[in-house]
Amino acid sequence: MRDDKSWYKLDNAGKLYSSIISSRATTLFRLSATLNSPVESVYLQRALEATLERFPFFKVQLKQGFFWYYFEGTEQTPRVEKETYYPCMSLSIKKRGSFPYRVLYFKNRIALELSHSMTDGTGGLKFLNELVRQYLHLKESVPIKQEIVSNEELQLETENAFRKYYDKKTPIQKTRFGKTFKLPLHLDNKGHYHIVTGIMSVEALKKKAKEYDASITIFLTAVYIDSLLYIQESTSRRRRPIVMNVPVNMRSFFESKTMRNFFVSITPAIDARLGAYTFEEIITELKIEFSRLLTPKKLKQHLKRSVTSERNLGLRLMPSPIKDIVAPSIYSFFGEGQYTSGLSNLGVVHVPDELKPFIERFECYPPPSIGNKVKALLMTYDQQMYLSFGNLSKDRILEREFFRRIRKLGIDVMIETNDEVKEDGLLSEMRRGGRGR
């Protein structure tokens, strides 16, 4: 950090994401709040400016250094925009004058799209909550208490927690699975990103998961893997392991107030080469895997791998324009090339009681990915879970199989999609009782 915090080094995850950005793999994920009345852009712009006063770390632009990208403070202020196209697309954060995020509005919805080069879901959600709080204060005259934040607090919010908890004595465990099953999907046109959201009762999910003595995350991961096993059986002659990418919020295990990236990914897997699996067997395997992997010691191994990769001498000494060329291939081979798909749970969204009458729901969309053309992200608000698939192809085979299984397990689900009404019969079947948007 130099010149009174005018620039920031990227964290370990941010360095990777800034180098792999492309027109398809934008690294943008979305967090949104839907209100009970139409959003007025004038108030939203003022709310954004107030939020940036609280979180000055977000008033930055991405700059290219000789070896690494970095964030530089700016006197410019981002402008809110009306949403007109597909989510998580068409934002070049490397373009001069751009920000590593944007604030959009459409009807009753406020959407925040952020690059993973800057923050993760936890940091982004904290920013969105403050944005909504400031907006409702201005628009609806909801009384709020303005925070007085010390410089020490701001430093804690911008710390590189990867470095803080890095221990060079921790051994790295290799996790290569060889060739994993990949969905047989073709990329849609550039700029197209298809979202299918299922809305489910948290109480119903808890009740069903309890029947298997499992958490909701394990239960949903099992449904996801069961769907992938069926698709592999139906489309492929060769059986390969099904490997899931499940991000873990490290703040749950290591104390940190950082609003930057602080997560690692665990990789629960089912090896289809061993034969057919019942749903109960998948649940049993996942309970063992989650129990084994979700410990501070094991997570420190993942953290060390993240830091060590960035400290690799050859990579460190490579000029950043060259990194932009080679990083996507490295990430494809050592990163998403190892996974079949990904499922991330951002947890429960909490808002102050005085804001609840004005808010209908919160949602989240995963960042688009070429290596995993379909991924899912979920969050919970007001006893409803919103699980959204992001898909770079036109095929909804995974979404259909997943929600079919959810319904067969006795859980009601309402389906929404951003697709135009050009759906096949199976997607229409999947959406029965739901609504489009």
Beta strands, then each sheet from edge to edge (+ up, - down):
strand 1: 7-9
strand 2: 28-35
strand 3: 60-64
strand 4: 69-73
strand 5: 81-82
strand 6: 101-106
strand 7: 109-115
strand 8: 194-201
strand 9: 241-249
strand 10: 263-266
strand 11: 269-271
strand 12: 341-348
strand 13: 359-365
strand 14: 374-381
strand 15: 384-391
strand 16: 413-417
sheet 1: 1+ 4- 3+
sheet 2: 5+ 6+ 7- 2+ 13-
sheet 3: 10+ 9- 12- 14- 15+ 8- 16+
sheet 4: 10+ 9- 11+
end
